[in-house]
């Protein structure tokens, strides 16, 4: 079993003992999502820490988007509940890259691939994504690549 999944299960026990409802609910949801991912596909398998981080990142993104939707609908109580869950999930994710770090990685990938212009975006994304791995959201990475390629072509 992955070390991160072990940590989640240990933290779930601790949260239940301390009667921390938000933490218990969030970790249970995260473990359920991990279990679903483990049995998805042709054969059941154990997820690596890297794959667990991907699942947690996806769940964190869902919470952030749900909070935004609830907030726009005037449901601040539900929005806050989603943000609380998001905060718990963030504890298990790697630290997010700053804009400077992200742009540096994008610039390195552009230099490495010799890419120029917006049509080379896929080429650059292939190089950048493994380096970013869970430390920046895909949309943010794509935006950084798009802006750097646009700047390099003009």
N, C-alpha and C positions, 0 to 999 in steps of 0.2 A: 504494500500500500504506500502511496506517496506520503512524504513527510507533511505536506500541506493538508492533505485529507486527515491524517492523524491529528494534526493540530486543531483542525475544525471540530473533530469529534471530541477531543479533550476539552476544548473551549465550550462546546455544547453542554457537556456534563457540568462544567463550572457555572455556566449561565443558568442552568436549571436549578442548581443548588442555591445560587444566590437570588433566584426568582427574578432575574432580569428578563422581562417578557420580550422586549424589542430584540435583544441579542439572541435569545432562544429561538424566536420566530425566524429571524434572519438566517441564523446558522442552519436551522432545519431546512429552510428553503434552499440554501446553497448546497447542502448535502443531497437534497432531493434532485436538484439540477445536475449535480455530478453523477449521481446514480443513473439518471436517465441517459446521460451521455455515455456512461460505461456500457449500458445494454443496447445502445443504438447501433445499428449496423448488423452485419451478418453474425458476429460472435461477440459475446460479452468479453470485456477486457478491463484491466486496471489502467487508469489514467496516470500519466506522468505529472509531475508538479507543473510543468509548462502547460499541459492540457487543462489542468485544474485552474490555473491562472486565467486561461482563455474563457472557461466557463464562468468564473467569478467576474471577469471583466464584462462579459455579456449581461450577467445579472445586474451588475452595478449600473450599466448603461440603461437597462430597463427601468430601474428605480429612478434614475435621474430624469428620464423622459416622462415617466408616470407623474413624478413630482411637478414637472413643468405643466403637464396637461391638467392636473388637479388645480394647480395655482391659477392657470388661465380660466378655469371653470369656477373660480371663487371658492374652492374647497381647501382652505388653508390647513385645516386639521389633517386631511388625508395627504396633502402635499408634504406636511411636516413629517408624517409617519413614513412616507417614502424616503425622505431625506435622511431620517434617522437610520433606516435600513441601509441606505447607500453609505453612510458613515461607517457602519459596522463592516460592510464589505470592503471598503477602502483599506481597512487595517490589514487585510490579507493580500492586498495587491502591491506590486512593486511601486516605488515612488515614481510619480509622473515626471516626464522630461520637461524641462523649461523650454520656452520658445527658442532660446539661443542654442541649447543642446540639440533640439530637433532640427533647426535650420543647419547646424554644423553637420549632422548626420546626412541630411539631404544633400548638402553641398558636396560632401565626400562621395556620395553615391553618384551624383551627376558627373563629377570629375572622373570617377572610376569607370563609368559606362560611356563617357564621351557623349552623353545625351544632349540634344539641343531641341528646343521647341516643344510645344504641347503634345505632339504625336509620340514623343518618347516617354510619356508618363508611365506606361505599364512597365517599361524596361527599368526605370528608376525605382518604382514601387517594389518590384521583385527584389531589389538589392536592399532597400531601406526597411521593409517590413520585418525581416528576421532580426535586424539589429534593434528595432524598436520594441518588438515582442512584449506587448502588454503594458508598456510604459507610456504610451500615447494612443489615443483613440484613432481608429482608421480614418475618420473624416478629417481630423486635425492633420494627420500625416499627408493625406491627399491634398489638402489645402496648401500645406507647406511646399509640397512637390510642385503643384500647379503654379504657385506664385514664383518659385525659383526658376522654373522652366520658362515662364513668361518673361521674366526679367533677363534671362540669358539669351532669349531669341530676339530681343529688341535692341 
